[in-house]
Amino acid sequence: MVEAAGPPLMENNGKNVLDRIVRSRRESVARRRRVLPDVALKMAVEKIGPARDFAGALLRGDRWNVIAELKKASPSRGTIRTDYAPATLAPALESAGAAALSVLTEEDFFSGSLADLKAARAATQIPVLRKDFIIDPWQIWEARAAGADSFLLIVAILPDPDLGEFIELGRQLGMEPLVEVHSREELDRALRAGARIVGVNNRDLRNFELRMETSLDLVEAIPEGSIAVSESGLGTRDDLFRLRSAGFDAFLVGEHLMKEADPSVALHELVGVGPTGA
């Protein structure tokens, strides 16, 4: 059963939603780090096999490169999907044409977990991105130990030194991160830090307002050698055609899929005909 739109997990009472999420994440990391210190986490990473090629999955020229997102809930929508079973959803989305998967692992505002990511990756052969609010290198080691092949970095919540450090750590672990921006200033910062995969989020995470034109406004400033990803608010083939024509290489689609009774059918409707008509 799918809930079209459950009650929001929190109300927008004028406070910066993103700030509240980041504060919660810092507290969560501090608690988990006491249980699993850095040394133990790095030992766990040594036992993990190589990461799958997330960047390569987004450069298939003859197909729509959709990152299908597994998400149970969001602060703005509340519960999106009640029958949320990543081990079942992930292979169905892979079969429907997903180039990669994104799995929400933030617990308090998105009802996610690392267990969801592990289940999705174990059931598929395509790369899996950890979608979270990364504010500490410990979380990057944690992501790799859980089997993640990439992870999200949100420029809006990171100072420049951390942004560069986190990108480099990801590469050392074989995980090219998806670096997310929402403005020209954030895009410039991401590029200075060395981002290779640039995601333009059409949703403003400070107030969750959605503006599709954000991607179109920024795409021309993304260098030719980068991988450009448009995120949020995508739900039709026309959306993908328009963004691909503007220069985007890949598309992150989540809520549009998760709210449907069968997300794999919804994804097939988006990617069933390739950009070349194949």
C-alpha positions in Angstrom: 0.0 0.0 0.0 1.2 3.5 -0.8 0.4 6.7 1.1 0.1 9.6 -1.4 1.1 12.1 1.3 1.2 11.4 5.0 1.5 14.1 7.6 4.8 16.0 7.5 7.5 14.8 9.9 7.9 18.4 11.0 6.2 21.7 10.3 7.8 24.6 8.5 7.6 27.1 11.4 10.0 29.7 9.9 13.2 28.0 11.1 15.8 26.8 8.6 14.9 23.2 8.0 18.4 22.4 6.8 20.0 23.8 10.0 17.7 21.5 12.1 18.6 18.5 10.1 22.4 19.2 10.4 22.1 19.7 14.2 20.4 16.4 14.5 23.0 14.7 12.3 25.9 16.0 14.4 24.3 14.6 17.5 23.7 11.3 15.8 27.3 11.0 14.5 28.6 11.7 18.0 26.5 8.9 19.5 27.4 6.4 16.8 31.1 7.2 16.9 31.3 6.3 20.6 30.0 2.8 19.6 32.1 2.4 16.5 35.3 4.4 16.7 37.4 5.3 13.7 39.9 2.4 14.1 37.2 -0.2 14.1 35.4 1.5 11.2 38.5 1.5 9.0 39.1 -2.1 9.8 35.6 -2.9 8.5 36.3 -1.0 5.3 39.4 -3.2 4.6 37.0 -6.2 4.4 34.7 -4.6 1.8 35.2 -5.3 -1.9 35.8 -2.6 -4.4 33.2 0.1 -5.0 31.1 0.0 -8.2 31.7 2.7 -10.7 29.1 5.4 -9.9 30.6 8.0 -12.3 30.7 5.5 -15.2 27.1 4.5 -14.7 26.0 8.1 -15.3 27.8 8.3 -18.7 25.9 5.8 -20.8 25.3 7.7 -23.9 22.6 5.6 -25.4 20.2 5.5 -22.5 18.5 7.7 -19.9 20.9 7.8 -16.9 18.4 7.9 -14.0 19.5 7.6 -10.4 16.4 6.0 -8.9 16.0 7.1 -5.3 14.6 4.9 -2.5 13.0 7.2 0.1 10.3 6.3 2.7 9.5 9.8 3.9 10.6 13.5 3.7 10.2 16.5 6.0 7.9 18.2 3.5 5.7 15.2 2.5 5.7 13.0 5.6 5.4 9.3 4.8 5.6 8.8 1.1 5.6 5.0 1.0 4.3 2.6 3.7 5.4 -0.7 2.0 9.0 0.4 1.9 11.2 -2.7 1.3 14.5 -1.7 -0.3 15.5 -5.4 -1.0 12.4 -5.7 -3.2 12.3 -2.2 -4.7 16.0 -2.0 -5.7 16.1 -5.0 -8.1 12.8 -4.0 -9.6 14.2 -0.5 -10.3 17.4 -2.0 -11.7 15.4 -4.2 -14.1 13.3 -1.2 -15.1 16.4 0.7 -16.3 17.9 2.6 -13.4 21.6 3.4 -14.0 22.2 3.7 -10.2 20.4 3.9 -7.0 20.2 6.5 -4.2 19.2 5.4 -0.8 18.2 7.8 2.0 20.0 6.8 5.2 19.0 9.8 7.5 16.8 8.5 10.3 15.1 11.4 12.0 13.7 13.4 9.1 13.6 10.9 6.3 13.0 7.6 8.1 16.0 6.0 6.5 18.9 3.8 7.7 22.1 2.2 6.6 20.3 -1.1 6.7 18.2 0.1 3.8 21.3 0.8 1.8 22.9 -2.5 2.6 19.7 -4.3 1.6 19.4 -2.4 -1.7 23.1 -3.0 -2.7 23.0 -6.7 -1.8 20.0 -7.1 -4.1 21.5 -5.3 -7.2 24.5 -5.0 -9.4 24.4 -1.2 -10.1 26.1 1.4 -8.0 24.4 2.7 -4.8 24.8 6.2 -3.5 24.4 7.1 0.2 22.0 10.0 0.4 22.5 11.8 3.7 23.8 14.9 5.3 27.5 14.3 5.5 29.2 16.6 7.9 32.1 14.4 9.2 34.6 12.2 7.5 33.6 9.4 9.8 30.3 9.2 7.9 32.3 8.6 4.6 34.1 5.7 6.2 30.8 4.5 7.5 29.2 4.7 4.1 32.0 2.6 2.5 31.9 0.1 5.3 28.1 -0.3 4.6 28.9 -1.0 0.9 28.0 2.4 -0.6 29.7 3.2 -3.9 29.2 6.9 -3.7 27.8 9.5 -1.3 26.2 12.9 -1.4 28.0 16.1 -0.4 25.8 19.2 0.1 27.8 22.3 -0.5 25.4 24.5 1.6 26.3 22.7 4.8 30.1 22.4 4.3 32.9 24.9 4.6 35.4 24.9 1.8 38.2 23.0 3.6 35.8 20.2 4.5 34.4 20.0 1.1 37.8 19.5 -0.5 38.8 17.0 2.2 35.7 15.0 1.8 35.9 14.8 -2.0 39.5 13.6 -1.7 38.7 11.0 1.0 35.9 9.7 -1.2 38.4 9.2 -4.1 40.9 7.5 -1.8 38.1 5.0 -1.0 37.1 4.6 -4.6 33.9 6.6 -4.2 33.4 9.6 -6.5 30.9 11.8 -4.6 27.9 13.6 -6.0 28.4 17.2 -5.0 25.1 19.1 -4.7 24.5 22.8 -5.3 21.5 25.1 -5.5 23.1 28.4 -6.5 25.9 29.8 -8.7 27.9 30.6 -5.6 27.6 27.0 -4.4 28.5 25.7 -7.9 31.7 27.9 -8.0 32.7 26.5 -4.6 32.1 22.9 -5.7 34.2 23.4 -8.8 37.0 25.0 -6.9 37.0 22.0 -4.5 37.4 19.7 -7.5 33.9 18.2 -7.9 33.6 16.0 -10.9 29.9 14.9 -10.5 27.8 18.1 -9.9 24.2 17.7 -8.9 21.8 20.7 -9.2 19.0 20.4 -6.6 15.9 22.1 -7.8 14.6 22.0 -4.3 15.9 24.6 -1.8 16.7 22.6 1.3 16.3 25.6 3.6 12.5 25.8 2.9 11.9 22.9 0.6 10.5 25.1 -2.2 10.9 23.5 -5.6 11.9 25.4 -8.8 12.7 23.4 -11.9 14.4 26.3 -13.6 17.3 26.1 -11.1 18.9 23.4 -13.2 18.4 25.3 -16.4 19.9 28.5 -14.8 23.1 26.7 -13.7 23.8 24.0 -16.4 25.8 26.3 -18.7 28.3 27.0 -15.9 29.1 23.3 -15.3 32.3 22.5 -17.2 32.2 20.2 -20.2 34.3 17.6 -18.4 32.0 17.3 -15.4 29.0 15.0 -15.0 25.9 17.1 -14.6 23.0 15.7 -12.6 19.6 17.4 -12.2 17.8 16.5 -9.0 14.3 16.9 -7.5 10.9 17.5 -9.1 11.4 15.4 -12.2 8.4 13.3 -13.2 7.8 13.2 -16.9 9.7 12.2 -20.1 9.4 15.8 -21.2 11.3 16.9 -18.1 14.2 14.5 -19.0 14.2 15.6 -22.7 14.3 19.2 -21.7 17.1 18.8 -19.2 19.1 16.5 -21.5 18.9 19.0 -24.3 20.2 21.6 -21.9 23.3 19.6 -21.2 22.5 17.3 -18.2 24.0 13.8 -18.2 21.9 12.2 -15.5 18.7 12.7 -13.5 17.9 11.8 -9.9 14.3 10.8 -9.5 12.8 9.8 -6.1 9.4 10.9 -4.9 7.8 10.5 -8.4 8.7 6.8 -8.2 8.1 6.1 -4.5 4.6 7.5 -4.5 3.5 5.0 -7.2 2.0 1.6 -6.5 4.7 0.0 -8.7 7.8 2.3 -8.9 9.4 0.1 -11.6 6.5 0.8 -13.9 6.8 4.5 -13.3 10.5 4.3 -14.0 10.0 2.3 -17.2 7.6 5.0 -18.4 10.5 7.5 -18.0 13.3 5.5 -19.6 11.5 3.0 -21.8 12.6 5.0 -24.9 16.2 6.1 -24.9 17.3 9.7 -25.9 18.3 8.4 -29.4 14.9 6.7 -29.8 16.4 3.2 -29.0 
